[in-house]
């Protein structure tokens, strides 16, 4: 066999690995390393959001952190597989190397499943945390419980295969139902992913918000669905690997699909949390950010529609004078209630360069009888700063 080693010029160092028709291990190494880096960056962004912006750490963050830990271990086992000869044609691998790479592949498959299901747990816990509706929380608990059960079943299906005394052996082993086992795992995967997206739709369907915002929320969770593409491709290439006489070489693409799937699973679990991170990076072209308005329960609120205005019904009229609003309501037969609000801007805030608005608000309540007789005026003049 002709040597595939590249010819090196003086001063050059040999590459870490050589990709050739009989050695595709370098492809696995590149995809695994890139996927691990992208997933780790997404986790760091999420930690920044939770600890620096939100100042909170929840159970869904713990679940995705655990998924990242399992992903790092799983990627390390893939590196061990390649170092033992996975990706090469089977004729170039020693007998001891074949045994070692099968053990590493077996452990990698189990951690691959654990990583995927922990990302599902994270999304389910996030959906549970976002809603206070009892029916939605019940659905989130049901999905979380189902995901835990299906995840455990998936692990046992893959772990207890072929020869139970040597479950890691898949080369030159007649295990006809090995592909069926992975098909069942994929079916569980599809069911849970669709359930999570459906739960996000149920979360926003009754919210009184514009349709565009609902679509954005659902889309943030629906971006997990592309994960099913590499999962299906992995199953296709696993079929080729199991039926091939050279599985260590033909199984390269199946391994690549698995690494893409786990990395994207972690990244997609972070997508719903990205808005606070992007908002913190927005410089508003050098101008200060628009301050948030607050609505108080008494006087002094920044929202012109104060709670007292909500009392006005038919026959209500609002004054348009500067800093003044007037409302009328019939509270009893024969009585007319008039509400007048007067606002005075604080003189101290006129020359202030800080983004602070202070104002005094006075409320005057008058009761008038329908016949025209006026009762003594009562005045309530609370003063507050907003």
Order of alpha helices (4+ residues) and beta strands (2+ residues): alpha-alpha-alpha-alpha-alpha-alpha-alpha-alpha-alpha-alpha-beta-beta-beta-beta
